[in-house]
Amino acid sequence: MISLSTSSKSVIRNLAFGALVLVALPGAVRAQAGKAAKPMITIDGSADPGRIPAWIGWCELFNMVLIMADKEPDAGQEFWTRRLGLSPAQTNRLIAYARSLQDDEKKIDLQAKKLSEGSKGKSAGAIKAQLHELQADKQSRVLGMRDLLKGQIGTETVLRLQSFIQFNIAPKIKVGVLVPDGK
């Protein structure tokens, strides 16, 4: 069996992108515009796993699935079958959806990188809007993949995966979130 610690690189990669889009680049854009940076709060999944955004939990589950499928396919198959009661066919669907999402994420990450590198001459507002669109697209794709998966493997199985996220993945996540305007 593989422990969750094997997904630490994956957690760092995905949270780094989220931090890049939600914190670093908009912060740099605001600094260029002469405005003060917005305050941030940290959500600590170990203290309150229910506050970790659903898209982040599912993103990390999909990444964990790929790590297990690539590094320890037999152990991964056994893990999903024994621990969560997925059939081999359901596990294969889960892996296929995780691969599809990984491809989507690579495209979005590349777009964000190109945007950040080619930001000279663009207005701060335009860059910020494009970055927020990319982040919203990423979140939508993760949750959309979860919903497609539900149609393929069933609501009961997705609920078991959601429970696994809540009790095994979310407690290991810390995420920074900008404080919404007016608070």
C-alpha positions in Angstrom: 0.0 0.0 0.0 1.2 3.5 -0.8 0.9 6.2 1.8 -0.5 9.7 1.0 3.0 11.2 1.5 3.9 10.1 -2.1 1.6 12.8 -3.4 3.5 15.7 -1.8 5.1 16.7 -5.1 1.7 16.6 -6.7 0.2 18.7 -3.8 3.0 21.2 -4.2 2.6 21.4 -8.0 -1.1 22.0 -7.9 -1.1 24.3 -5.0 1.8 26.2 -6.5 -0.3 26.9 -9.6 -3.3 27.9 -7.5 -1.0 30.2 -5.5 0.5 31.6 -8.7 -2.9 32.4 -10.1 -4.6 33.5 -6.9 -1.8 35.2 -5.0 1.5 35.8 -6.7 0.6 37.2 -10.1 -2.4 39.2 -9.1 -0.3 40.5 -6.2 2.4 41.5 -8.6 -0.2 43.1 -10.9 -1.6 45.1 -8.0 1.9 46.2 -6.9 2.5 47.4 -10.4 -0.7 49.4 -10.3 0.4 50.9 -6.9 -2.2 49.2 -4.8 -1.7 47.4 -1.5 -1.9 43.6 -1.6 -5.1 42.0 -0.4 -4.9 40.2 2.9 -4.8 36.4 2.9 -6.1 33.7 5.2 -4.8 30.2 5.4 -7.2 27.3 5.5 -5.6 24.4 7.5 -7.2 21.1 6.5 -5.8 19.4 9.6 -7.9 21.8 11.8 -11.0 21.9 9.5 -10.9 19.6 6.5 -14.4 20.7 5.5 -13.1 24.2 4.6 -10.7 22.9 1.9 -12.4 23.8 -1.4 -13.9 20.7 -3.1 -12.0 21.3 -6.3 -8.6 21.1 -4.5 -9.6 17.9 -2.7 -10.7 16.3 -6.0 -7.6 17.6 -7.8 -5.4 15.9 -5.2 -7.4 12.7 -5.4 -6.9 12.6 -9.2 -3.2 13.3 -8.7 -2.9 10.5 -6.1 -4.6 8.1 -8.5 -2.0 8.9 -11.2 0.9 8.6 -8.9 -0.3 5.2 -7.8 -1.1 4.1 -11.3 2.3 5.1 -12.6 4.5 4.0 -9.8 2.8 1.0 -8.2 -0.1 -0.1 -10.6 -0.8 -3.4 -8.7 -0.7 -1.8 -5.3 -2.8 1.1 -6.6 -5.4 -1.3 -8.1 -5.5 -3.2 -4.8 -5.7 0.0 -2.8 -8.8 1.3 -4.6 -10.4 -2.1 -4.6 -9.8 -3.1 -1.0 -10.0 0.4 0.7 -12.9 1.9 -1.3 -14.5 -1.1 -2.9 -14.0 0.1 -6.5 -14.2 -2.6 -9.1 -11.3 -2.9 -11.5 -13.4 -1.3 -14.2 -14.3 1.6 -11.9 -10.6 2.0 -11.0 -9.7 2.1 -14.7 -12.3 4.8 -15.3 -10.9 6.8 -12.4 -7.4 6.5 -13.8 -8.6 7.5 -17.3 -10.4 10.6 -16.0 -7.4 11.5 -13.9 -5.1 11.3 -17.0 -7.6 13.5 -19.0 -7.6 16.1 -16.2 -3.8 16.0 -16.1 -3.7 16.9 -19.8 -6.1 19.7 -19.3 -4.1 21.1 -16.3 -0.9 21.1 -18.4 -2.6 23.2 -21.0 -3.9 25.6 -18.4 -0.5 25.9 -16.7 1.2 26.6 -20.0 -1.4 29.4 -20.7 -0.8 30.9 -17.3 3.0 30.8 -17.8 2.7 32.4 -21.3 0.4 35.1 -19.8 2.8 35.9 -17.0 5.8 36.0 -19.3 4.2 38.1 -21.9 2.5 40.6 -19.6 4.5 43.7 -20.7 2.3 46.3 -22.3 -0.9 44.7 -21.0 -3.1 46.4 -18.4 -3.0 45.1 -14.9 -6.8 44.6 -15.0 -6.6 42.6 -18.2 -3.9 40.3 -16.9 -5.8 39.8 -13.6 -9.0 39.0 -15.4 -7.3 36.4 -17.7 -5.6 34.8 -14.7 -8.9 34.5 -12.9 -10.5 33.0 -16.0 -7.8 30.4 -16.1 -8.2 29.6 -12.4 -12.0 29.4 -12.8 -11.5 27.1 -15.8 -9.2 24.8 -13.9 -11.6 24.6 -11.0 -14.5 24.0 -13.3 -12.6 21.2 -15.2 -11.8 19.4 -11.9 -15.4 19.5 -10.7 -16.7 18.7 -14.2 -14.4 15.6 -14.2 -15.8 14.6 -10.8 -19.4 14.9 -12.2 -18.6 12.9 -15.4 -17.0 10.3 -13.1 -20.2 10.1 -11.1 -22.1 9.2 -14.3 -19.7 6.4 -15.1 -19.0 4.8 -11.7 -22.2 5.8 -9.8 -23.1 8.2 -7.0 -22.4 5.8 -4.2 -18.8 5.2 -5.4 -18.2 8.9 -5.8 -19.5 9.5 -2.3 -17.0 7.0 -1.0 -14.3 8.9 -2.8 -15.5 12.1 -1.4 -15.4 10.6 2.1 -11.8 9.5 1.4 -10.9 13.0 0.4 -12.5 14.5 3.5 -10.8 12.2 5.9 -7.5 11.3 4.3 -6.5 14.1 1.8 -8.0 17.3 3.1 -6.4 17.1 6.5 -3.0 17.2 4.8 -3.7 20.4 2.8 -3.0 24.0 3.7 -4.1 26.6 1.2 -3.9 30.3 1.1 -7.0 32.2 0.1 -7.4 35.9 -0.6 -9.9 37.6 1.8 -12.9 38.6 -0.3 -13.6 42.3 -0.8 -15.7 43.9 1.9 -14.5 41.6 4.7 
